[in-house]
Amino acid sequence: MTPEEFYWKDKIQNLDLTEVRLNSLGWVLDCYNRGTIRKRTIKQLIPKGSLENLLIQMEDLERYEDCITIKELLDIIYTPLN
């Protein structure tokens, strides 16, 4: 293990992974809107069920700003256009 790997391993263990996940969802949505990531790639990396579970969890915690990001991602990526 390199010193850099050791440094980050220690830091990641101290982070709340839910917060990291929420921040990355905002980043993914931004990348999709800029056209640097495809819908198919997002669907392969982030299952719809896990987003729905996260949305329920955030609603229970009354973190509605995060709910907006999750709901927007669900609507844009997983709702088919007719």
C-alpha positions in Angstrom: 0.0 0.0 0.0 1.4 3.4 -1.0 1.3 6.4 1.4 -1.4 8.0 -0.7 -3.6 4.9 -0.5 -3.1 4.8 3.2 -4.0 8.5 3.5 -7.3 8.1 1.5 -8.3 4.8 3.1 -8.2 6.5 6.5 -10.2 9.5 5.3 -12.9 7.5 3.5 -13.6 5.5 6.6 -14.4 8.7 8.4 -16.8 10.0 5.8 -20.5 9.4 5.7 -21.0 7.4 2.5 -24.5 8.6 2.1 -23.3 12.2 1.9 -20.7 11.1 -0.7 -23.4 9.3 -2.7 -25.7 12.4 -2.6 -22.9 14.6 -3.8 -22.0 12.2 -6.6 -25.7 12.1 -7.8 -25.6 15.9 -8.3 -22.4 15.6 -10.2 -23.8 12.8 -12.4 -26.9 14.9 -13.2 -24.7 17.8 -14.1 -22.6 15.7 -16.3 -25.7 14.3 -18.1 -27.0 17.8 -18.6 -23.6 18.9 -20.1 -23.6 15.8 -22.4 -20.5 14.1 -21.0 -22.3 11.0 -19.8 -24.9 8.9 -21.4 -28.2 7.8 -20.0 -27.3 4.1 -20.6 -24.1 4.5 -18.6 -26.0 6.0 -15.7 -28.6 3.2 -15.8 -25.8 0.6 -15.7 -24.0 2.2 -12.7 -27.0 3.3 -10.6 -30.0 1.0 -10.3 -33.4 2.6 -10.1 -34.3 0.7 -7.0 -31.4 2.1 -5.0 -32.3 5.6 -6.0 -35.9 5.0 -4.9 -34.7 3.6 -1.6 -32.4 6.6 -1.1 -35.3 9.0 -1.9 -37.5 7.3 0.8 -34.6 7.6 3.2 -34.1 11.3 2.5 -37.9 11.9 2.8 -37.9 10.3 6.2 -35.0 12.6 7.3 -36.8 15.6 5.8 -33.9 16.4 3.5 -36.0 17.8 0.7 -33.2 19.5 -1.1 -31.5 16.1 -1.6 -34.9 14.7 -2.6 -35.1 17.2 -5.4 -31.8 16.0 -6.9 -32.8 12.3 -6.6 -36.3 12.9 -8.1 -34.8 14.9 -10.9 -32.4 12.1 -11.8 -35.2 9.5 -11.6 -37.4 11.6 -13.9 -34.7 12.4 -16.5 -33.0 9.0 -16.6 -35.7 6.4 -15.9 -38.9 8.0 -17.2 -39.3 7.1 -20.9 -40.3 9.9 -23.3 -43.4 9.2 -25.3 
